[in-house]
């Protein structure tokens, strides 16, 4: 016996597809469950993994949206399942995304990423554009326009390509370093672009933003009180501990109501203590009433 099929209106499928495309353009890839969390973060009419998969796969077939669902992963153009390196790229990116917070701008800003060419912050690339425009390509017929060069460079950075590959790309595009008047100034601008590009491995945050977030998290952990850090860390009592704490086993008692029970410390932490003692069956049954 099968359940009732999920029916989704065209309007809702289009809405979910917009979020899916924006998500993969910003994050590169994410799990179906993570996409559901993103969608529900912005929309009051919440979705489920089943509805999300159905809506995206249907519009991928009928409307050709640039979003793929494969083995619980939603991915964009740079992580297409038909690519030979798909599994390796997905595995590597997911490993680097692990444990990092997700960039969630306001709704209006998030949906701007439906446009695959949208990006921000824009200033680092405006600075690079100024350099390229003031230094025409060394080739008579450059393979790319300035705008195309910037777009391809930005995608290399977002995908996590190595710096030497990016420099080689610029050289092939007709912008060799030796042709620039201020090489150090250009390198600084390139580094600025790299540090302020929203990366797939950082769940949409820039390296600069991620550094600040993780640094703040470390500072918070370092300033936790001893109680918060070591509340569950047990301290076991042995002969060394007894000797250095000046405790006498024969003079250690536990006060319970009007009774004084002879016992010895066994294990203590900041949340609880365990003491050892010898009791008869009748005494054990009697003192059970004092349990919390």
N, C-alpha and C positions, 0 to 999 in steps of 0.2 A: 504494500500500500504506500503510495507516494503522497507527500504533502502538497498543499496548494502552491502552484507556481507563483513566483514573485512578480507582481505587475508594477511597472514603474512608468510614470507619465513621461512623455517626451521632454517636457520642461525640466523635470527633475533629473533626467539622464544628462541633459545638456549642462545643468548646474554642477552635477557631480563630475562631469568630464572636465569642466573648466577648472575645478579644484585639483583634479588629478594631473592635468597638464601643468598647471602652475607649480604643483608639488614636485613633479619630476624635473621641471626646468630649474627649480631652486635647489632641490636636494640631490638630484641625480637619480636616486633610487631610495625606496623605503618599503617596509613591509606593508601588507594590506591592512593589518591591525594598526600600524602607525598612521596610515592614511586616514583610517576611520577616526582616529583621535584628532588629527588635524582638521578634518571636515567638521567634526562635532565641536571643536574649539570655536569655530566661526558661525556655525548654523544651528538654530534652535531646533529645527526638524532633523533629528539625529539619524544617522545611518548605521548600517551593520556591515560586517565583512561580506556577507552574501549579496546584499544589495549593491555594494560598491563594486565588487567583481563583475556582477552582471551588467551594471550600467556602463562601466568602462570597456568591457570586452565587446558589448554590442555596438557602442559608438566607434570603437576602433575598427570594426568591420564596416559599418554603414557610413561613417563620416570620415574615417581615416585619421582620427586624432593621433598625435605623436605620443602615445603612451601604451606600454605593454604590461600585461600581467602574466607572470610565469613563475610557478612554484611559490606562491605567496609573496612574490616581489613585484612591486610596481616600479617601472623604470622608464627612463626617457631615451632620447635618440642615441646617447653615447653608451647605452647598456641594452642594446637590442638582443633578444634571445638567439637570433639567427647568427650573431657574430661568433666566431670561433673562440675568442677570448672572453666570452660572456661570463662563464662560471668563475674564471680567475679574477676578472675585474670586479664582479659582484662580491665575491668572497673577500678580496682585499679591501674594498671600500667599506663593506659592512663591518669588518674588523676594526677599521679606523674610526667609524662612526660610533662604535660601542661605548656607552657610558657618558657620552657628551650630550649636553642640552640641545634642544631644537630651536632654531630661529623662527619666531612666530610674530611677524610684524602685524600691524592692524589689517583688517580685512581688505580695505581698499588697496593698500600697498601689496599685500600677498597676491591678489588677483591680477596685478600688473604683470606677474611672471607668466601669465598665459602667453604673452608675447615672448618667444624664445630669444629675442634680441634685447629684451629689457634687462638693465642692470643698474645697480647703485652700490656704493657711492661712485659718482661719475668723475669727480675731479682728477683722480690719478690717471685715468685714461685721457682726459682732456689735456693733461700735461704732456703725456706721451704723443698725443696727436700734434701738439704744437711743435714738438721736436721733429716728427716725421715730415710735417708740412714745411718746416724751414730747411730740411735736408732731403731734397728729392732723391728717389731711388737711384742707385748707380747704374741700373740697367736702362737701356733705351726704352724697352717696353717692360715695365714692371709687371710681375705675375699677379699682383693684387693692388687694389686701390688702398689708400690710407685707411679707410673705414674697414675694408675687408681684412687688412693686416691686423688692426686692433681687435676685431671680432675673433679672428683665429687665435691670436695671442691670448686673449682673455679665456677662450675655451681650453686652451692648453693649460693655463694656470688652474682653472676650475677642475679640470680632470686630474691634476696632480702630476703633470709632466715635469721632467727634470729641468733644472735651470739651463744646463748646457744644451738641451734640446730646444728650449725657447730661444736661446742666443743663436743657435744654428738656423732656426726658422727665420729669424730677423735677417741674418746674413743672406739666406737664400731669397728673401723677399726684397733684397737690394738695400738693406740698411746695416752694412758692416760697421763694427765699432770704430775701426780706424778712420772711417770717413766722417766721424762726428767731431765737432769742435771741442766739446766738453764731455769726455767719456765718463768721468766720475759723476758729473751731474746727471747724465743719462742713466747710469747704473742706479743712482739714488731714486730716480723717477720709476725705474723698472721695479726696484725693490718695494717702493711705495705701492705700486699697482698690485704686486704679489701679496703684500700684507693686508690689502684692503679689497680683495676680491672674495666674494662669497663662495666658499668651497663645498664640494660634495662631502668630503671627509669630515667636515666640521658641521654637518647638518644645517648648512646655510649661513653659518657665522663666518666672518672673516678671521684670518689668523690673529689680527690685532684684538678683535672682540673676544675670541676664544681664549687668548692668553690672559686677558683681564678677568674673564669669568673663572677660569681655573685657578688663577692666582688668588682671587677673592675666596674661592672655595678652600684652598689650602690654608689661607690666613685664618679662616673661620675654624677650621679643624685644629689649628695650632693654638687658638685662644680658648678652646673648650676647657672647662674646669676639669680638675683631676677626677672628680666624681663622674662626670659625663664620659671621660675617656676610659676610666678603669673600674666602672661600676660593677662589671661582671667578671673582672679578673680575680681569680681566687688566690689566696695566700695560704699555703699549707704549713702546718706547724710540725716541726721536727725537733730533734734535740738541740740543733744549732739555734733555732728560733726561740725555744724556751730559755736557753742560756743567755742569749743576748737581750731578751725582753725582761729577764729577771723574774720569770713566772715559776711558781712551784706547783707541780701537778697535784700534790696532796692538799693544796689550799685554794683550789679553783672550784667555785661553787656557782650554781645558777639559781637565782631567786625566782620561784614560781609561787605566786600568792604568798602563803605563809610558810612555804616549804623551802628548804635550802638543799639543792641536789648537788652531790659531788660529781663533777665531770671535768673533762679536759678539752681544751680547744683542739679542733681537728682541721677546720677549713673556714676561712673568713674572706669576705669580699665587702665592698662598700654597700651592698644591698642585702646580704644575709650572712649568717654565721651558723656553722655546724659544730656541735660539741658532742663528744663521745662519753657515754656513761654505762654503768652496769645496773640493770633493773630486773626485778622479778616479773613474772607474767602478770601478777595482780597489779603491780605498780605501773606497768606499761598501760594496762587497761584503764586504770584510774586517771593517769595523767593525760589520756587522750582528750578529755573534756577541755583541756586548756589549749587545744589546737585552734588556730585561726579558722 
